[in-house]
Amino acid sequence: MFYPPDFVKSLKEAAGNDRGEEILASLDTPASVSIRLNTSKTKSVSELFPHNMLKGKVPHCNTGYFLNERPLFTDDPLFQAGAYYVQDASSMIVEKVCSFIPDDAENLTILDLCAAPGGKSTHLISIACGYRGSLVISNEVIKSRATILAENISKWGYPDVVVTNNDAADFRKFPIAFDIILADVPCSGEGMFRKDKNAILEWSADNVNLCAQRQRRIVADIWSSLKDGGLLLYSTCTFNRKENEENIEWISSSLGGDILYVKRFFPCDEDAGEGLFFSIIRKKTKCEVNGYHTDFSRKIKQEKFQPDWCSDNTVFIRKGDLLKGYTSCALERILAAEQTLHTVISSVAVADIIDSKSGKKGPLLVPRTELIQSSLYKKGSLPEIELPLETFGKFFRKENFTIADAPTGYVVLTYHEIPVGVVKNIGNRVNNLWPSSRRILK
């Protein structure tokens, strides 16, 4: 494969001549395949994949694994249920942030600024589960990509989460400073060369310079939203020093931060995927975000009609024809996000509400897939049926099928005992409640 001379030069400046040649050779080899478990849904990789598919552990991530081959993930009910995420192994270095968070930390507010499609965000969510009361805001500035992000975040099943569609500067309106901000900034994409040969054709030295300047603008725009002493995780999937070392040195000297950790991955590394630059910077300048104040402590009006499908202490709030479920620990921060940011999804969509025309009965509540895949769902509160793999194919394609020996009414479909979706069984057929946006075409 021919690579632009300027790219080869910058690569060797970053990695050295010999290592540069090794990296170039690795770009002509097949891309690796790796997954990360969602431990809130499954504890063992052996529950997901046969032993002969496992190649080894990702050394820098407790829940990351390499696979020997790339299966058809979209047909797997466990993938659709959010039991694991297909993610580049290099990106799993995000877990390193745990080394810089006190063990007794709680109520962390975390932002993934450039989040789509959601790999690093779901990892941050899994990390947040270890610190009581922590909230993750997952943001994507491109609207179409924010929709994909929302789907991936939703099936991960964590209730204390918000997906937003905002520019970095918009977060100055959010009245709460962040403990951690991940800025996986748009870059020249040299780490995509092995997966996408068109990325090579789009590369140029001018584009590298343009990306480096845009990355500085993004970080400068979000810097005031980071707490004094908060952690900035700065990363790119590119190799050159201009977008990486030179930028974090600029952040340190111009914005005021201590560089705590730096790690490079190249495709030729045994523990890497496609390559990544990752750094952790601690902010040491005064936070400016708290000049904006809003009172979110007012009494919350809970919806009168509440299903028993959710865990105890769920806070129910009606939003039009949607019943939403929140946890009390993150409620005020989520309401703040809903009122100051452009929110795509927040917390958990519990049920669609169909009001009674007579007015004498309460509304009909139709359970949502988002609830069934969430940790708010009280397992066993609805009848559950373990569905065969081949029938799940019909379910995901929204084709007609029946369920033998199932009660009438709402039924949760499970696979390996993990809730995947919900149907309304009416005997000779079922009403499929799988979201149309997630329908798998033949």
Secondary structure, 3 states (H helix, E strand, C coil): CCCCHHHHHHHHHHHCHHHHHHHHHHCCCCCCEEEEECCCCCCCHHHCCCHHHEEEECCCCCCEEEECCCCCHHHCHHHHCCCEEECCHHHHHHHHHHHHCCCCCCCCEEEECCCCCCHHHHHHHHHHCCCCCCEEEEECCCHHHHHHHHHHHHHHCCCCEEEECCCHHHHHHCCCCEEEEEEECCCCCHHHCCCCCHHHHHCCHHHHHHHHHHHHHHHHHHHCCEEEEEEEEEEECCCCCCCCHHHHHHHHHHHHEEEEEEEEECCCCCCCCCCEEEEEEEECCCCCHHHCCCCCCCCCCCCCCCCCCECCCCEEEEECCEEEEECCCCHHHHHHHHHHCCEEEECEEEEEEECCCCCCCCCEEEECHHHHCCCCECCCCCCEEECCHHHHHHHHHCCCCCCCCCCCEEEEEEECCEEEEEEEECCCCEEECCCHHHCCCC
